[in-house]
Amino acid sequence: MSTAGVRLTGLMAAALLVVACAGPAPPPAELRVETAPIGADTRMTLVAGPDLKINARLKPALELADGTVLRFDSPRLTADSAYFAEPPWAQLAGSRRIRGTLRASVCRVDELVCRSVTLQL
């Protein structure tokens, strides 16, 4: 095989490895925000599907249309402090419809690599 052929084969193998390691991103439908009134305010809880865990080292954030950023958190974390042991939540002043961009890092329970998920609310 020529040197160019070896180089091309090496590049193709590297590209396949990157694609295989990246894998498909979790569908956003497996991550949702539930809301509940708390007096005059709104509590937003980030709920992951049964096969996902939410990364606690990169706290989920909701950027509202006015530029305000709300961080989701929970006092209960896994033993290694890497994931939320219960759904994280944030409180929004007032009761209004939530408009903004939610960014979170989630992992499938059987994987070590987390992926970024963005939801438009």
C-alpha positions in Angstrom: 0.0 0.0 0.0 1.3 3.5 -0.8 2.1 6.1 1.8 -0.9 8.1 0.8 -3.1 5.0 1.1 -1.8 4.3 4.6 -2.4 7.9 5.6 -5.9 7.8 4.2 -6.7 4.6 6.0 -5.3 6.1 9.3 -7.5 9.2 8.9 -10.6 7.1 8.2 -9.9 4.9 11.2 -9.4 8.0 13.4 -12.7 9.5 12.1 -14.6 6.3 12.8 -13.2 6.3 16.3 -14.3 9.8 17.0 -17.8 9.0 15.7 -18.0 5.8 17.7 -16.9 7.5 20.9 -19.2 10.5 20.5 -22.3 8.3 19.9 -25.8 9.8 19.6 -26.8 12.6 21.9 -29.6 11.8 24.3 -32.9 12.9 22.9 -34.0 16.1 24.6 -37.5 14.5 25.2 -35.7 12.5 27.9 -35.0 15.7 29.8 -37.9 17.9 30.9 -38.8 20.8 33.1 -41.7 20.4 35.5 -43.2 23.6 37.1 -45.1 24.0 40.3 -46.3 27.2 42.1 -44.6 28.1 45.4 -46.6 31.0 46.7 -46.2 33.8 44.2 -43.2 32.1 42.6 -42.6 29.2 40.3 -40.4 26.2 41.2 -38.8 24.5 38.1 -37.6 21.0 38.5 -35.3 19.3 35.9 -36.3 15.7 35.4 -34.2 13.2 33.5 -35.5 10.0 31.9 -34.9 6.7 33.7 -31.7 6.0 31.8 -30.1 9.4 32.3 -28.2 11.1 35.1 -27.7 14.9 35.3 -24.1 16.1 35.8 -23.8 18.1 39.0 -20.3 19.4 38.3 -21.7 21.5 35.5 -24.9 22.7 36.9 -27.8 23.1 34.5 -28.7 26.6 33.6 -31.7 28.3 32.2 -31.0 31.6 30.4 -34.3 33.6 30.3 -35.3 35.8 27.4 -34.3 38.9 29.4 -30.7 37.5 29.9 -31.2 36.4 33.5 -29.5 33.0 34.2 -31.0 30.6 36.7 -28.9 27.6 37.9 -30.5 24.4 38.9 -29.2 22.7 42.1 -30.0 20.1 44.7 -28.6 19.4 48.1 -28.4 15.6 47.4 -25.6 14.4 45.2 -24.2 11.0 44.5 -21.3 9.8 46.7 -18.7 11.1 44.2 -20.5 14.5 43.9 -20.6 14.0 40.1 -24.4 13.7 39.6 -27.6 14.8 41.2 -29.2 12.1 43.5 -32.5 13.9 43.2 -33.8 16.2 40.5 -32.2 19.7 40.7 -34.5 22.7 40.8 -34.5 26.5 40.5 -37.0 29.1 41.6 -38.3 31.7 39.3 -39.7 34.9 40.8 -43.4 35.3 40.0 -45.7 33.0 38.1 -45.1 33.4 34.4 -44.6 31.3 31.4 -41.0 30.1 31.1 -39.2 31.3 28.0 -35.5 30.7 27.5 -32.7 28.3 26.7 -31.9 25.4 29.1 -28.4 23.9 29.0 -27.5 20.8 30.9 -24.9 18.0 30.8 -26.4 14.5 31.0 -25.0 11.0 30.9 -26.6 7.7 30.2 -26.3 5.5 33.3 -24.1 3.0 31.5 -21.7 5.6 30.1 -18.8 7.7 31.6 -19.0 10.6 29.1 -21.6 13.3 29.5 -23.2 15.2 26.6 -24.5 18.7 26.4 -28.2 19.1 25.9 -29.9 22.3 24.9 -33.7 22.8 25.1 -35.7 25.8 24.0 -38.5 26.5 26.5 
